[in-house]
Amino acid sequence: MGSNVLLTGGTGYIGGTVLDTLATTHPEYNLTVLLRTVPNGFQERYPGVKIVRGGYDNFDIIANAVSQSNVVVHSGDSDHEGSIKAIIAGLLRRSSKSFLIHLSGTGIISDWRDPTYMGRLNPKVWSDVSDIDAITSLPDSALHRNVDKIIQSAAVAHGDILKTAIVCPPDIYGTGRGLVRTRSVYMPVFLEESVKLGATFYAGDGTNTRSWVHIEDLMIIYLKLVEAALTGGGNADWGLQGYYFAATHEASQLDIAKAAGSILHKHGILKTEDPQRVTSGQVNTMMERFNYPGIATYMFAANSRSTAERAKKLFEYEAKASTLWENIETDLLAGASR
């Protein structure tokens, strides 16, 4: 089997780190990246990486490039239906078995639309093994479900020649290695809203909990999947069973607010280190620039708890990088320096 790998999202936080991981770990791979614009220094840093210019709406460009690749790692817009349809169409043009590794996210299992646990701990922890039937039949209203469904339908219809895997990380921390975005979303927006409020914050009793993973630990799963794909599938699970959570630990909103409050007060960014309890109405006024109703509830007042049971079973996956608590100061201050 050849070693032609096409990547999307190569300038993003996750996709850029995937690209750097593959380019440095496996220089023998033939890597191609889809880029709308080429960032400064890209060709100097990755002289052996082929560039295909195009965006996610360029169906023919994507499908043609994909048709020349054994493996596609799609780390771009997790909700963009046109790009995933183009990728699948391109892979199905191939006469030999091919592989798709797609980035989703644990927003799909979040309880953000259910007021029952708003600001409170939901005891449900989702497993990508024992809960796989429930995960693959979630309602259409679940975040990222629209594209997950397209991939899973293709896996069922063409499972003999199209092998798919969905990587579903929780919140991510740590510094990415891409050339453009090097930070995840949560810490910068939490900092932004805390500065507006004058304090870090939580809703309810603050026990709502989210799972977390360091960006470098997430790369372990990506590397294992790409390596398995390029050996014909290896010991990885594919198709409907090919669903991979990546969480390594958890944190409640209150614990994050307390830790962040202490850090931001120490650095003179906030006048108090004490978190402030906010109402659901206050939460709903946050993150307005994202123009996505309920997004702040999802980020700050909901639960999204998962365990990476499949990766542990198949790849002996475990945390190797530093914890959220060891990184939170760096991640917060990086947002403050923007």
C-alpha positions, 0 to 999 in steps of 0.5 A, spaced: 500 500 500 502 507 498 503 512 503 499 518 500 496 522 505 491 528 504 490 533 510 485 538 511 485 543 516 493 544 516 493 551 519 488 550 524 490 548 532 488 540 531 490 540 523 496 543 524 499 539 529 497 533 526 500 535 519 507 537 524 506 530 527 506 526 521 511 530 517 516 530 523 515 522 525 514 520 518 518 524 513 517 518 508 510 519 507 507 523 501 503 528 504 499 533 501 495 539 504 489 542 502 490 550 503 485 556 501 491 560 503 498 558 504 501 561 510 508 565 511 513 560 512 509 554 510 513 551 504 520 553 508 518 549 514 514 543 510 518 543 503 516 536 502 509 537 503 505 538 496 500 543 496 493 543 493 489 550 493 482 550 494 477 551 500 471 546 503 466 548 497 471 546 492 468 539 490 472 538 484 478 540 487 477 536 493 475 530 490 480 530 485 486 530 490 483 525 495 482 520 489 490 520 489 490 519 496 490 512 500 488 516 507 485 522 508 485 526 515 480 531 515 481 536 521 477 542 518 470 544 519 467 538 523 460 540 520 461 542 513 457 537 509 460 539 502 467 537 504 465 531 507 461 529 501 467 531 496 472 527 500 467 520 500 466 521 493 474 522 491 475 516 495 470 512 492 473 513 485 479 509 487 479 502 485 483 500 492 481 500 499 482 507 502 481 510 509 478 516 512 480 519 519 475 525 521 475 530 526 468 530 530 468 533 537 464 531 544 459 536 543 455 531 540 454 528 547 454 534 551 447 536 555 447 543 553 440 543 551 437 540 557 436 544 563 436 539 568 444 539 569 445 546 567 451 548 572 450 541 575 454 535 575 451 530 570 453 523 572 453 520 565 460 518 562 460 516 555 464 510 553 466 509 545 465 502 546 459 500 551 455 506 548 457 506 541 450 504 539 447 510 542 453 515 539 451 512 532 444 513 533 444 520 536 438 525 534 440 530 528 440 536 533 446 533 536 452 537 535 456 535 529 451 529 528 450 531 521 457 530 518 458 524 523 451 521 519 454 522 512 460 518 514 457 512 518 452 511 512 458 511 507 461 506 512 455 501 512 454 502 504 462 501 502 465 498 508 469 493 503 473 499 500 472 505 504 474 504 512 472 510 516 474 512 523 471 518 527 476 522 532 472 525 537 476 529 542 473 533 548 476 540 550 483 541 548 489 544 552 496 546 550 500 549 545 499 547 538 504 546 533 501 549 527 503 555 523 497 559 524 492 557 530 496 554 536 491 555 541 484 551 543 477 555 544 475 554 551 481 558 555 481 564 550 474 565 550 473 564 558 479 569 559 475 574 555 468 573 558 472 573 565 475 580 563 468 583 561 465 580 568 471 582 572 471 575 575 472 568 573 465 565 573 460 559 574 453 557 573 449 553 578 453 550 583 459 549 578 459 542 578 458 541 571 464 537 568 468 537 561 473 532 559 480 534 557 486 532 553 492 535 551 494 536 544 500 532 544 496 526 547 491 527 542 496 526 537 497 519 539 491 517 537 492 520 530 498 517 529 496 510 531 490 511 526 494 513 520 500 508 521 494 503 522 491 505 515 497 505 511 498 498 513 491 496 511 488 497 517 492 494 522 489 493 529 484 499 529 477 499 529 474 502 523 466 503 520 461 504 525 466 501 531 471 506 529 469 511 534 475 514 538 474 519 544 480 521 547 479 524 554 485 523 559 481 527 565 476 531 567 475 538 570 469 542 573 467 549 571 468 551 578 475 548 579 477 551 573 474 558 575 478 558 582 484 556 578 483 561 573 481 566 578 487 565 582 492 566 576 489 572 573 488 576 580 496 574 581 498 577 574 493 583 575 488 582 570 482 581 575 481 585 581 479 579 585 481 571 585 474 569 587 469 566 582 462 569 581 456 565 580 452 567 574 445 566 572 443 562 566 441 569 563 448 572 564 451 566 561 446 566 555 449 573 553 456 571 553 460 569 546 455 573 542 460 574 537 460 567 535 453 568 533 451 561 535 445 561 540 446 557 546 454 556 545 456 559 552 451 555 555 455 549 552 462 552 553 461 554 561 454 551 564 454 544 561 457 537 561 460 533 556 464 527 559 467 521 556 472 516 556 477 513 551 476 506 552 477 504 545 484 507 544 486 504 551 484 497 549 487 498 542 493 502 543 494 502 550 492 509 550 494 513 556 496 521 558 503 522 557 503 530 557 502 535 562 495 536 566 490 541 565 492 544 571 499 544 569 498 548 563 492 553 565 496 559 567 500 558 560 494 557 556 490 563 559 496 568 559 497 566 552 490 569 551 491 575 555 497 577 550 493 577 544 
